[in-house]
Amino acid sequence: MDSQKHLKNDFSGRLDLDNLNIVPVFDLFNEGVLIVDTDGIIKYYNNAMVSIDDISSDEAIGKKVTEIYDLTRATSKIMQCLACESPIINHTLLYRTRKGKVANTIHNVYPLFQGSRLSGAVCFVKEYNVLEDTISSVSIPKNKNNYSNGTRFTFANIISENMEYLKALNMARRTAKTPSPVMLYGETGTGKELFAQAIHNHAFKGDRKYIPVNCSAIPENLLEGILFGTTQGAFTGAQSKPGLFEKASGGTLFLDEVDSMGTALQAKILRVIQEKKVRRLGSLDEIEIDVKIISSINNPPEESIRAKRLREDLFYRLGVVFITIPPLRDHMDDIDQLAEHFIYKHSHAINKNVAGISDRVMKKFHNYHWPGNIRELEHVIESSINMIEDNQIIDVQHLKSCFINLDDASEKIMPYSGDNSNPGLDSPDHHEFPVSAGASLSLLEEKKLREKRFIEQALKTNHGNISMTARTMGISRQLLYYKLKKYDIRR
């Protein structure tokens, strides 16, 4: 077969394919396959790779990977694999070819040996758009303004290996094409707008409008006119213009932090949703609209309803589909992938070559509870990259000062509830866990000792039941499991 003959002619003695009978099968793969020698020279480049890179095999074979890709020895997964002689598994990589084609991919690279001697590496490449229906969680953004509707993200831009996050993502995907309103609940920085844009782009193809509005950033007396529109003469200086409900008709309106607006305005929005009609301020005429409404809240809905910040009837109407986006502390298994992505993203933006991140920093990242979630992680990494020199790895000294002591910040102190039947760590009448005798322990050590004893007490009270113990302590099950491991506590 010609392709086999071509392969043999292109391989040097250092990489003998005669004994690799599986190689011709790579021609049939629907994912990209490259094989390189120990210098990173491309020796095999299949048709799927041609499609991904928009580079012909004749242009690629015989060239070094750093010649055809806008990558360095430090950022190329293939060159990293050759350097460490170890596999690189499921690493995300957003790269650009020398011709300008941008690819958003997952790389798996394996070293090849002849006996004990390194002979090269084989790299398998998958594109995210091929995996859109199976891959999900925190964002790998495409270029800004990539879509004519003003959005940047689709479900293909969200990657995660965490089951809870995947459940939320799959629910969003399943309900995207229905007319039912969707409410997103998550802490600040969890990616609610990312979800909203992904839902819109999954539901609508083409130029259907996506209009976001931050309800907390606009005074209520202005927000009503912005949402419903105005009629000339309705008040001094008023002009006839459509509101955001009208402008979004046929597409999506995203009401971010909907529980921050006044309840009187919420009642008017409820009527618009029920009647599918909107009336401009100062007008008697109603205008029919057809809009997909996505809303978001930062606080638990029952809390907002109880505090009279959110009308209960509006919650039921907007929350027909209610999706909870887990905080980062509940999917810490994604930290490594997210950190790697943000390093790549901001290294390119700042025009630096950052080799990676140290184990010490990753340990701190895994110990921290991330109140700012994914947004906070990204900002910490961006700040560190500004402090670093080319070809260095991010280490503790590169972290901004408020994150130097991440271990200290990670300590979760249980507030004193005023109920001595289940005292918190800071209870003034707390006799179960007295301060250690003497002054030999540091404040951090004392906190750790108290937390360990508090967890042991809570476990004993709940007969070792993890769910009940986590609920009693006001933390997630995953965080409790982490602390059990951290303090070597046995149920």
N, C-alpha and C positions, 0 to 999 in steps of 0.2 A: 504494500500500500504506500502511495506517494508520501502521505503525511509521516509515516514511520521512517521512510528513507530520509525525508527532510529533517526529522528530529535527530537521526543518527549523525547526519552530516554536520549539524549545528553543535553537537555536544563535544566538548574536549575530552581528553583522556581522564581529566579529574572527575568527570561526572558521566560514567558509562551507563547508558540507558538499556543496554542489551539485557541486563539482569532485572530491569524494572518493567515487567510485562504489563503492568497496570497503566502505564503512561498513555498509550493510545486511547484508553477509555476516557481520558480527560477531554478528548475532542467532543465527546457527547454530553459533557456536563453542562447544566444550565447556570452554573456559577463560574466565576472567573478563576483560572488556574495559571499561575506563573511558576516556573522553575528557574532558579539561578545557581550559578556556581559560587565558590567561596569569595569571589570578588564582587558579587552582586550583579554579575553580567547575566542578562536574561537569555536563557537557552530554550525555553519553551513558553508559549503564550497562546492560550486557546481562543476559540471564536467568541466565547462569552466575554472574555477579557477585552477583545476587540470592541465589542458592543458597549461595555462599561466605560472604557477610556476613549473611544472614538479614535483609536490609533491602530493602524494595520500591524499585522504580525511582522511584516518585513521591516517596518520602522522600529519595532520594539526589540526583536531578536538581535543580540549582539551588542545592545546598549546596556549601560549600567542603570539600575533603577533610579538613581539620583539624577540621571541625565534626562529621563523622560517624565519624571514626576517632580513637582515643586516641593521636594522633601530633602532632608539632610540625613547624614548617618544617624543623627540623634532622633529624628522624627520618623524615619522609615521603619516600619515593623519588620520588614525583611532584613534590613541591615542590623537591627537590634537582635533578631534571632541568630544571625550569623555570628554576632559578637559574643552572645552569651551561650550559644550552642544549646539553647533550650526552647521548647515550644512557646508560642505566644497565642493564647486562646481567647476567642470572642472579644477582640479589642475593636472598639469603634474608631473609625478614621475618616475625617472629612478632608479630602485632598484635592489638589488641582494638578492636572497634567501640564506639561510645558506648552501645549497647544491651547490651554485655557479651559478645558473641560473640567467641571467640578463633579466629584462623585462622593456620595455619602454612603459609607460602607461598613461592613464588619469583616475583620481580617482574622484568619487562622493560619499561622505560619509554623512549619515544622522543619527542624534541621534534618538533613540527609547525611548518612554515614556510609562509608565503605570500610567495613571492619570498625576500627576505633577512630578512623580519620574522617574529619568533616569533609563532605564533598559538595555541599550546597544547601539549598533550602527549597521547599515547595510551599506556595502561598495560595490559599483559597479565599476568594473574595465574593461577598454577597452584597447586593445593593439593597438599601432600605425600601425603595419603592417596590421591589419584588417581594419584600417581606411585610408589606403594609398590613396584611390581615392577620399576621401572627406575632408581630413584635410590638411591644408596648413600653412607659414612664419616663423623666425630666429632660429636658429638651436638648436636641441638637439642632439649633436654628439654621435655616437656610439664609441666603442673602436677604437683607432687608428689602421690603416692598417686592418680594418675589412674585406675589400674586396681584393681579389688577384690582382685586376687591379690597386691598389694603391689609391683608393678613400675611403672616409669614409661616404658620405652622399647620401641619396635618398630623394625623395619627402616626404617620411614618417617621415623624420627628421626635416621637416620644418613645424612649426605651427604658425597660426595667426588667429585672428578673424576680421581683418581689410579687408574691401571689396576691396580696391585698391590693397592691397598686394595679396589677393586671386585671383584677375583678372590676375595679372602678373604671378602668379604661375600656374594658369589653362592654360594660353597661353603657358607657357613653357612645360607643360605636354602634351598638344595637339600636339605640333610641334616636340616633342622629337624624334619620330620615323620616321620623314621625313628626306630626305637627305639635305634639305635646310639649308644653313648657318644661324646661330643665333647670333645676336649681343645683348649684355647686356649693358644697360646704367644705371649707378648708382654711387652715391658718394662713396668715400672711406669708407669701413666698413659696407656697406649695405648687403654684402653677395653674391657678384657676383660669386665667385668660388663655393660657396655652390650651387647656381643655376646650374652652369656648370656641377658639379659632379652629381647632381640629374638628369639633362637632359641625361647625358651619361648612367647612371645606369638604367634609364627608357627605353632608346633606345636599349641597348645591355645587354644581359644576358651572364653570364660566364666571361671569361678572356679577353674580347676585351680591348685593351689598351686605357687608358686615359692619355694623355701627356699634362701637362700644361707648358707654358713658359711665364715668365714675360718679356715682350718686353722692358720695361723701365730699367731693371736691367742689360742688356747685351749690351756692345758697338756694334754699328752697323756693324763694320768690322768683328766682331766675330759672330754676330747674323745670318748673311747670311749663313755662313758655317754650323752653328748649325741647321738651318732650312732646307737647301737644301742638305747638305752633301758635302763631298769633294772626290776628286780623287787623288791618289798618284802622286806627282810631280806637282800638280796644283800650288803650291807655296812652298817655302822652308819649309821643315818639314811636308808637308801635307801628310796624309795617306788616303787610301781608306776607307771611312766609310759612312754609311747612315745618312741622316739628320732626323729631327723630323717628316717631312711630310711622309717619308717612314716608319719610326718606328710606326707612328700612323695609318698607312693604315689598314683599317678594323675596326677602332675604332674612337676616338675623339682626335682632337688637339685643345687645348684652348689657344688662343692668348690673353693674358691679357695685357691691356693698349696698344692696337694695334696702337693707334694714336701717340705713343711716338717714333715709328721707323721712319727712313727717308723715304721721298716720293719715292725715287728711288727704295728702297727695297719694298715699298708698291706696286709699279708697277709690280715687279717680282712675288709678291704673287698673285696679280690680275690674272696674266697669268696662274699660277698654278691652281687657282680655276676654271678658264674658261676652260682650256684644260684637267684638271684632270691628268696632267703629271708633273713630276719634273725632272730637270736636275741638277746633282751634279756639284759643282764648278770644272772647268777644264775638264769636260766630254762633248762629243757630243751626247751621248745617252740619251734618255728620258725614264723615268720609270713611268708606269701607277700607279696611286694611287686611293684608294677609302676611303676617310676620311670625317668624319663629322667635320665641322669647327665651333667652338664657339669662339667669340671674345668679348672683353669688352672695354668700354671707360668710363672715369670718368667725362668728360665734355660734354655738349650738342653737338651733332654732327654738327649742323649748326655753332657753335662757332669754332670748330676744323677745319671745312672746310674753313671758312672765314679766319682763322689764318694760313692756308696752312699746318696744322699739319696732316690733314687727306685728302687723295685724294677723291674727290667726287665720282668717278667711283668705287673705292674700297668700299666706304660706301654703295652704292647701291647693290653691290655684296655680301658684308658680312652681310648687314642688311636686307636681304630678310625677316627674322623674326626679328623684333626690339622690345625688351622687356625693359621697364623702371621699375627699382626696386625702390620703394618709399624710401626716407630717413626716419629715425626713427621719426623725428619730424612730419611726415605726417601719422604715425600710432602709436601715443602715447598710444592708447588703448591696445597695446601689451606690454607696459612697465612692468606691474605687472607680467605677465606670464614669460617674459624674465628674470626679476630680480629673480624670484623664481627659475627658472631653473639654472641660473648661480650661485646662492647661493648653490644649491644642488651639482652642478658639482664641484665647487672649494672647498667646504667643504670636500667632499670625497677625492679630490686630495691632500689637505693639512692635511687631517685627523683631522678635527675639526667638532664639532657639533654646527652649527649656527641656532638659533631658528627662525630667520626671519629678518625682516627689519622694522624700525620704521616708523610711519606715517609722522614724520618730514622729514625723508630722502626721502620717496616716493613723498612727496609734492615738494621737491627740484628737484627730477628726472622729475616730470611732468612739472615743470616750465622751465627746461633747454632745449635748442634747439639742443643739441647733434650733434656738427659738425663732430665728429668721428663716429657717428651712433652706430650700435649694438656692433661693436668692442670696442668702447669707453666705453659703458655701462658695457660690460663684464670686461674690465680692471679695472674700478672703483670698481666694486664689488669684484673682485679678490684681489685688494689692501686692501679693507676694511676687508676682511676675514683674511688677514695676521695680521691685527691690533687687532683682537678681541679675547676674551677668549671663551672657550667652553660654550655652552648654553646661550650665550648672543644674543641680537639682534643688527643688524647693526644700529648705530645711527650716528649723525652728527660728533661726535668726532672721529669716525673711518674712515671718509673719508679722502683721502690724501689732503694735504694742498691746492692744486690748485682747489679742488672742495668744499672746506668749504663754499665758497660764491657762490654757484650755482645760487642763485637768481640774483646776480650781473651779472654773466656771461650770463644769459639768456636774458638780455636786448638787443634787436636788434636795433642798431643805423643805421638809413638810411643814406647812404653816400650823400655828397653834389654833385649833378650832374652838377652844373654850370648853371642850367636852373632855373631862378627865378620864372618861371610860375608854377613850382611844386617843391619847395625847400625841401631838406632833413632836417633832424633834426640837422645836424651839419653845415648847411649853415651859412657862416659868415654874410650874408646880410639878415638873416631870421628875419623878423619883426612880422610875424604872432604870434609866440610863444616866447615872450621875457622871459628872466630869471626872476624868481619871485623876487619881491622887497625884499630887505634885504638879510641876509645870514642865515635865519632860516632853510632852507631846506638842507638836505644832497645831495650829488651828485647823489645817487641812486634815491632819491625822485624826484629830478629835472628831471632826465632822464625819470622817469615814467610819470611825468606830461606832459613833452614834447611829449612823445609817444602817450599818450591818446589824446592830442589835435590834433596831426598830423593825427591820425586815424579818429577822428571826422571830420576834414577838408576834408580828402580823401573820406569819405563816403558822405559828402555833395556834393562834386564835382561830384561824380558818382551817385548821386540821390539814395543812399542806395543800389546800386547793389553790392552784395558781390564779384562776380567773377571779375568784372571790378576793384573794389577797391583793391582786392588782387593782381591782375595783375599790377596795377599801383604802388603798394607798393613793388612789387617784392617778395611776400611771398605766401605761399599756402593758399587756402580757409580755411583749417582746422586750420592753425595757426591763421588766422584772426578771425575765430569764437572763438578760445580760448581767444584771446586778448579782444574781445568784452565782453566776460563773465568776464574776469579778471578785466576790468576797468568799468564794469557795463554800457556799452555803448548801447543805443538802436538805431536800424537802423532808 
